[in-house]
Amino acid sequence: MAIRAMLAAVAVIGGPLWWFSPAHDLPPDTITTASVNTAGEQEFTVSNMENRTACLIRRGTTTTLRSSGVIAGDDCAAVWPGLSAVRNWTDNGDGTIALTDNSGETVLTLGLGDGVAYESLEPADASIALTSVN
């Protein structure tokens, strides 16, 4: 009986306190909300500045906390050796990303770019840029 009375008191007092709390009046954080990619996919133009070739890759849905699948066309082989075999996009958490093949071998490491989305960092002789299409 005492437990029922205590639960009733908590519901009578706590219910209105919870309902009228300021948390109900807060609008969603527009910065955080807008930064969430709901589409899941993003397309990039990959350009090689040395041999003036380009292709499209698509970063697909998220596979882990830091990784997404990648779809690269066969024409990407002309842009950079091994690029057509890339299957994984990993955000390293330091502003760089790694594009790896099915075996986990890194094909390209890119960093945030100046005027483009990403610029190649490794291998050192790569002159590759990724530009967001959508």
PyMOL commands that set and color helices and strands:
alter all, ss='L'
color gray80, all
select helices_A, chain A and resi 2-19+22-25+30-35+74-78+83-85
alter helices_A, ss='H'
color red, helices_A
select strands_A, chain A and resi 42-48+53-62+67-72+86-91+96-101+106-112+118-122+128-132
alter strands_A, ss='S'
color yellow, strands_A
deselect
rebuild
show_as cartoon
